[in-house]
């Protein structure tokens, strides 16, 4: 979940996102659900791409316990 601030005079909006989701589709759905102008599509999609790669890296680092065997979270 990302907090997206599009306007300085409005609170941030919540953008649900799961690792593996298509960033453009997630951005488009977010804009449509919040009645936001499509001109923000590339900005929001780029934000998702930039921040989801960090999120995925943190997820992988936290769950892979033995890189040599591929053990994830204690399960082979």
Protein Blocks (a to p, Z undefined) as FASTA:
>chain_A
ZZddfbfkbccddddddehiafklmmmmmmmmnopafklmmmmmmmmmmmmmmmmmmmmm
mmmmblknopaghiZZ
